[in-house]
Amino acid sequence: MGEIIRKPRKPLQVNPIKLSQPMGAALAFLGVNQCMPLMHGALGCASFTKVFLTRHFCEPIAIQTTAVTDVTAILDGGDYNIAESVKNITTKVTPQLIGLHTTGLTETKGDDIRGVASRIDVPLVYVNTPDFEGGLESGWALAVKAMIRQLTAPASQVQPRRLTLLPHVSLQPIEVEKLKEFVALFGFEAWALPDLSTSLDGYLGEKQGSLSSGGIEVADIRSLAQSQIVVSIGESMRGCAEALREKNPAMRHHHFPHLQGLAATDALVAMLLEESGLEQPPASVVRWRKRLQDALLDTHFALGQTRFLVAGEPDQLAGVCQALGEAGGRVRVAIATVESPLLEQVVAENILVGDLEDAEHLVDDYDLMICNFHGEALARRHHKGLMTRGFPNWEQIGNQLKNDLLYEGSCYFLFEAANAAEEMRRHRKD
C-alpha cells in the first residue's frame, strides 16, 4: 500500500473516468427479470445511459425516462411526469418491477419520490441517486439496498445451503455466472442480486424484449432473507449485506473486498469449506488453483519488469492491483474514480482519486495502462501499452464474457496482461 491522496487535487475533472450514480442504478435494475428502469430526469440523461450500455454490452437496453424539463421541474416538481410515465409503461408492457431513480435535475429541485411512489399502484422500487454525488459503484449499491429494504420480506429462520451473492458493479455477467457455479460446487444454492449473468450475458433470445430479460426474479428478492449466508463482494456492497441482515439477524455474513488472484480466492474457498463442512475442495477447484500457480510463474518475468497504471472503480481497482502484485507486477499509480475505505488496501505505490488528466501528468511513471477505453487516446499519444477493463469499453466486443474472477479468471487476466506487456515492448523496439 502506498500514499493515498484522498481528495481530488483540482476543482473539476478534465478527462474523467468517473461515471454517474443514475447509470449505476439503471444497470442494477437490469439485473432483475422483467424490470423497467425509470430514470426521473431529463430525456438526455436516460438516452445517454441507454446508448452507453448498448454500446458496452452490444445488447438492446430497456430503459425509460420521466422526461422532466427545466419548466416542468419548476412548475410541478416532476410528480406528474412520474405518474404519466408509469401509466405509459404499463399500457404497453407488464413489468414485474419498475425501478424509479433520480438524477441531478430532480434532486436539485427536491422531488419527493417516496411520496409519489406511495400513490402508484404498481410494483415499484424508488431510490435517490443524484449524479452530483458518488459514481457508478455507489449508484448500483444504492439501488440494491433499496430493493432489499423495499422488497425483501423479514424472516426469523434460514434455509440451509441457501446463499445470496451481492456482487459489485464492475463484475461482468460471466463473472457473476462463474461465481454462482463456483459456490454451487460446494453444495450451495446461490442467488445473486443483481444478476446480470442471465440478462446481459449476450444470450441470443427469440426476439428483442421491451423489458429486461433474465436476471433474478422479484419473488426471489422477496425471499432473500431466508438465505443461510450472504456474501458481499466489494466495499460498496457491505451496506447492502447489512441491510439484508436487518431482515433476518440469523443470517451469516461474509465480506470479501474482491475475488481476484490467489489469496482472495483462497479466502473464499476457506469460507465455503467451513460453511459446507467439506474437508477438501472439489477436484476442479484444486485443478484450477494449480493452473493459477503455474500462471503466476509463467507471467512473472513479463509482469515483473512492467510498471502499471490502473484506473477505475475502487472495488475493481483493489482486485486488479492484487492480482498483478501476486505475479510481481508493479502498480506505480492507481487512480480511483471516487473515495472509498477500500483504497487503504489497494496494493500500489501511489493511490489517488482523480481522472485521466492526472494519468497524463504522471506519464513517466508507468509503461502500461489498465483502464476503460477512454484511456486509449492517452496510451497512443504517449506510446503506452493498454489493457481495457471497466465501463465503458466501446472498442472491443465480448465484454460480457470477460472473466477475471477466481482461480480460472485470474489465469486469463494474468496471461492477457503479460501478453499486452510483451506486445508493448515489441512495438517500442520497432
N, C-alpha and C positions, 0 to 999 in steps of 0.2 A: 504494500500500500504506500502511495506517495502523498505528496502535498495536495490538499483539496482546496480549490478556490470555490467556495460555496455559492457565491452570488456572481451573476454576470458583471463584467468589469466595464460595461457600457450601457447607456440608457435604452438601447434598442437592438434588435437582431438585424444584421445587414444581409447575411446569406444563411437563412435559417434551416435547421434540420428539424426543428420542433413542429409538431402538428397539434391540432386543436382538440379540446375536450369533446365537443359535439360529434366530431368524426369518430372518436374512440367509442362513444356511447352508441352511435349508429352501428358500428361494427359488432359490438356486444349483442345488440338486439338481433342481428343477422344470424347469431348462433342459437336462436330459438326457432323451432319449426312453426311455419305459418304465421310469422310475425311481420308487422309492418312498422319499421322505424318512422316516426313522425317528428320532424325537426321543426321546432317552434321558432321561426325566424324568417329572414328574407329568402326569396326564391333562390338567389345566387348561392347561399350557404349550402342548401341541400343539393343543388346542381353540381357544385364543385365536389362535394363528398361523393356523389353518385359517379361522376366521371373518374375521380381519383381511385375509388375502389374497383370500378370496372376495368380500368387500365392495369391495376396491380394484379388482380385475380383472373383477368380475361374472362369474366363472367358477367351476366346481366345482374344488376343490383337493384333490389326493390327498396325504394325509399320515397317518402312523401314529405311535403312541406306545408306549413300553415300560410306561407306566402305573405307574411306581415310586411307592410311598407312603413316608412317613417310617419306617414299620415295616420294609418290605422293604429299604429303603436301609440300615438299620442291621443287619438280620439277615444278609443275604447280599450286600450291596453292589450289588444290581440285576443281577448276571450272569445269573441265572435268567430275569429279565424279558426280557433281550435275546434269549436263545435261544428263549424261548417266543414272543416277538413275531415273530421271523423265521420260526418254524415256522407260525404263524397266517397270516402274509402269503403264504408260498409254497404253502400248501394251497389258497388261494383264487385267486391270480394267479401269473404267472411273470414277475417283474420282471427286466429286463436288468441292473439295479443297485439296491442298497439303500444309501441314504445315511444312515449312523448318525452322529448328532451329539448332543453332551451339553448339559445345562442346568446351572443353578446348584446344584440339589439333588445331582445325581450327581457334579459336580465337587468340591463341598464334601466329599463322602464319599471322593472319590479313586478312583472306579472305573477299573479297567484295561481300557478299551475295546479297546486294541490286542491285549491278550491274549485277550479274548473273541472278537474278530474273527478271530483266527488259528485258532480252533476251529470256525468256522462255514463250512460248505462251500457257500456261495452267493456270487455276485458282490457284493462289499460294499466300500464306502469308509468309513473312520471318521475323525472329526475332533473335536477338543476345542474346544467353543465355550461356555465359561462365560458366563452372562449378567450376571455381576458385573464383567466386563471388556469393553472395546471397545463396539461397536454394530453396527448393520445392515451397514455398509460392511465392517467387519473380519470379521464372520461369513461374509459372501459370499466375501471374499478367502481366508479360511482353508479354506473348502470347495473352492474352485477349486484352491488349492495342493495340498490333499490328493488331489484327483482326478488331478492331474498327477503327483505323486510315486508314487501307488499304482497308477495305471493305464497311464500313458504309457510305452511301450517305448523304451529308449535307441536312438539311431541315430547313424551316423557320416557319412551323406550327406544331402543335401536334395533335394527335388523342386522344380525351377524353377517359378516362378509360383504357388507354393502359399503361402498367407498365413494365419496364425492371429491372430484378434482376441481380446483379453481385455478385455471391457467392464466398467466398474464398475457397482455395484448400482443406481444411480439412472437408468440408461438404460432407457427403456420399450421394450417389444417392437418397436414400429415403428421406433425409433431404431436398434436393432441391425440390423433388416432394411435400412433405408436405408444404413447403413454398409457392409454386405456388398455391396449393389448399387453403391455408390459405388466401392468397391475393385475390383469386377468390371469397371467401365468402363475401368480401366487395364490390363486383361488378366490379373488375378489370380483364382485360385480361392480363395475365402475360407471359413474355418470360424470359428465363434465359440464360446467356452467361458466361461460357459454360453451357451446360445442360446434366449432367451425368444421370439424372433421367430416361431417356429413352434409354441410350446407354450402361451403365454398371450397370444396376439395377438387373441383374440376370434373365431377361426375357428369356424364352426358345423359341427361334425362330425356323424356319423351317430348317435352315442349318447354318453352320458356314460361316460368311462373311469374305471376304478379305479386306473389308473397315470397318470403324466404322459404327455401325448400331444403328440408333437412335440419339438423340441429336437435337440441333437447326439447322434449315435449313439455308443454305448460303443466300437464298433470304430474310429470316427474319433478318439475321445480317445486310444486306444492308439497311433495313428499320427501324433499331432500333432508329434512330434519330427522328422518328415520335412519339415516346412514350411521354406521358404527364409527366411521373415520372420515374426517375431512382433511384434505391435503391442499395447502395453498402453495403456489409456486410464484415467487416474486414478491418483493416487499410491498408492492402496490396492492396485492391481494390479501394481505394479512388482515386488514379490517373487514373484508368480506367474510373470511372464516370466523372472525369473532362475532359478526352479525348472525351467522348461521348457528353458532354455538349458543347464542342467546335464545334461539328457538328450541334447543334441547341441550342442556348442560351435560347430559350423559355422553354426548358425542366426544370422541377424542380428536384433537387437532395436532397435525404435524406440519411444520412450515419448512420450506426449502427456498433459499434465495434464488436458486436457479438449478437446472438439471443438465448442465453441460460439463463434460470432462469426466475423468476417472473418479476423483474424490467425491464429487456431488452425486454421481450415480451410485457409488458405493454406499453413501449415506442413505439413499432411497432404498436400496436392496436390504440394508441392515434393518431399516424400519419395517419393511414388508415381511422379512423373516420373523421378526419379533411378533408382529401382529398376527401373522398367519400360523405361527407355531411350527413352520417348516425348519428343518435342520440345515438343508442345503438349497441353494437357488436352483431353478430348473436348468437343465443341461444347455439349452440355447442361450440362457443368460450368461452362464460360465464361459461358453464358447466366444460370445461377443466381447466379454471382458478381456479375454486373451488376445483377441484381434485388436482391441484398442491398445493394449500394452505394446503389441508389435507396431502399431501405427505410431505410437509415441516415439519408438526407436527409429522407425523409418523416416519420420518427418523432422527429427530433432536437428539434423545438420542444416536443412533448408530454413527452418524457422528460427534456429538459434542465431543465425547471422543476419536476421531481418529485424528492422525497427518498425514497429507498428503504430499507427494511429487508429483508434476505434472510436466511433461516434454513434450515438443512438439513445434509445430509451434506457433509463437506469437499470431495469431488470435484465434487459438483453445485454447491456454493457458488461454487467458482472459475469455473466456466463461466458461470453466471448473471451474476455480477458483471462478468466480462469483456465479455459481450455488451451489458449495459446501459451500461458505461463507454464502449464504442466509439461508441454513439449519443448520448453526452452525459448519460446518466442518472447521478445522484449517489447512490451507495450509502453512506448515512451510517452504517449499522450492519449488520454481518454476524455472525450467530450460528451457530457450528458445533456439531454435536452432540457431537463428540469432538475431541481434539487431533490434529493432522496436520502434517507438514512443509510441506504444500501451503498452509497458511494464510499462509506468508511471501509467497506470490504472489497472494493474493486482493486485488483492486482495490476497497478500501473504506476509509473514513475511520477506523472503529473496528471491530476484529475481536475477538470473544470466544468462548470455549467456555461455553455456558450453556443457558438454557431460555426459555420464553415469559414467565416472570416477569421476567426481565431485559428482554425486549422491552416489557413494561408499564412498567417503571421508566424506560425511555428513550422513552416515547411522544411526547414533544415534539420528538424529533429526526427524525421521518420522517412521510411522508404516505401511503405505500403499502407494503403488506407482500407479500412473495413467500415463501410457506412452505406447509407441509402444512395440511390442513383444520382442524387443531387451533387455528390462528390466527384462525378465523372469529369466535369469540366475542369475542376481544380487538378485532378490527377493527370489529365492530358497536358494541361498548361505547364505543370512542373515535372512531367515525366515520372510520375509516381505509379506504383502498382495499385490496382483497385480490385477489391473483392466486395461484391454488393450484398448487403444484408439490411433488413429492416424495411419500413414503409417510407416512401414508395420505391418500387423497382419497376419502372415502365420500359426498360430497355431489354429485359430478359423475360422469357416465358417460363412457366413451370414453378413460379414462386410458391404456390400452394403445396408443392410436393418436395420442397427443400427441407431436409431433415438434419438438424444439428444436435439432436437431443439424445440423451442416454449413451450407452456404450456404442451402439451402432451408428447413430447420427454423429457422434463425436469423431468417429473414424472418418466419415465422409467430410466433415468440416476440416479436420487437420490435413487431409490429403488435398482438398481444394485450396487451402491456404498455402501449403507448401508448393503446389504447382504454380499458383499465382506468383509466389515469390521467385521461383526459378525462371518463370517466363519474363518477369520484370528484369531480372539480371541479364537474360539473353538479349533483350531489347536494348539495354544500356550499352552492351558491348557492340551491338550493331551501330 
